[in-house]
Amino acid sequence: MKKIAISLCMSILLCLFGFSAAAQDSTAVADKNQAQPEKYHRLTVGGYGEAVMSRMFYSNNYKRYTDASLYKETKSFGQFDLPHVVIYLGYDFGKGWSIGTEIEFEHGGTESAIEIEEEETGEYESEIERGGEVALEQFWIQKSFSPAANIRAGHMVVPVGATNSAHMPTEYFTVYRPEGENTIFPCTWHETGISFWGMKGDWRYEAMFIAGLDADRFNNKNWIHDGNGSPYEFKMATAYAGAARVDNYSIPGLRLSVSGYIGNSANNTLNSTNKYDGLHGTVAIGSFDFHYQGHNFVARGNFDYGHLSNSLEISKANKETRKDSPSPKNNVAEAAIAAGVEAGYDIFSLIDRVHRAGHRFFVFGRYDYYDSMFKTVSSMTDEQEWGRHKVTVGFNYYPIKQIVIKGEYSNRIFKSQYNNEPTISLGICYAGMFHFL
């Protein structure tokens, strides 16, 4: 992760007053587009932004896992960050036709950055991602026939898991996005393809046909996380995939959701050596998540399990790739897992005058478990440093509905041979939409 060494004051000003407008997840966009009241808004401008200050009480040396005993006692380090600043533009042309666009600036950077590689020699290397650090995360055209039948084509968010479906900073308690899904899945996951979605009664459903992932980009630390990126000016689509999500709202205040993904990933890269010949590299993901809000209480949770076929063969092929290729060149697991739950209570609800003024102050706790190498084939080394528990406690203060000030203490907990990683973070965030006739 690339960190921007700027002052906290400037970060807060950028977050509050810069045009850090707000992208909606596909569910929110769907709700906007399906409604056609007598007087409706054609142009929508919005977005979200985050500014964060953190202090880490552990070593950031690249050998902190391979030689953990040498870094048991170490000085803390700090960082400032702009995790996401997003601008959203949408327009309703009428007669059921609409468009949506979303541009995201991650970590305040552009194009590429230098980082220290945590594996092997700790060498400095240039990291290049699809679109660099400025990405077009959504660009779609939609035709709505009814609330129950809508077709969307273009570049869209893939709503697999809790975080991809609800990724604005007002939709989770932690300062950064929940760490489990944000580690093993692309997040926010966006692909080009076609989608059919709709709402009927207490149900919302969506099915997508999209490009497959790229096994050349899989690795031990993040499993398939980088597989939707491309170092090229285009996205390879030799292999295809499907994704689906179903949400149920039958119980007041409660959303229950299941989602999934399946697609091949081998031979979906620009590689003249045909290193994946005969392999499928099928990625299959199943996910359950929920959200409850009522009685001044909010609870959310997720469970995700993913499987990759031919993981050993893909790992061997990637490690044999020529040195100048963008492949991470390390092992990738057969299966990965992520589970998390958080709950918060608005203590300002106990103070009538403050509550009526619209102020909210949630105290919360969160637990995560995730492992990007949850299951490996017998001949592959199980790199146990990637299996982690994380405990977080903190607060979210809403002076108004669209702005939240966050603070937290978190601790990543490893197996005994590694050192735990406690962190204190403060953040200020914004999410909102503006409508124009």
Summary of the structure (lengths in Angstrom):
residues: 437
radius of gyration: 21.6
end to end distance: 40.1
largest distance: 69.2
contacts: 1471
relative contact order: 0.15
helix: 15%
strand: 48%
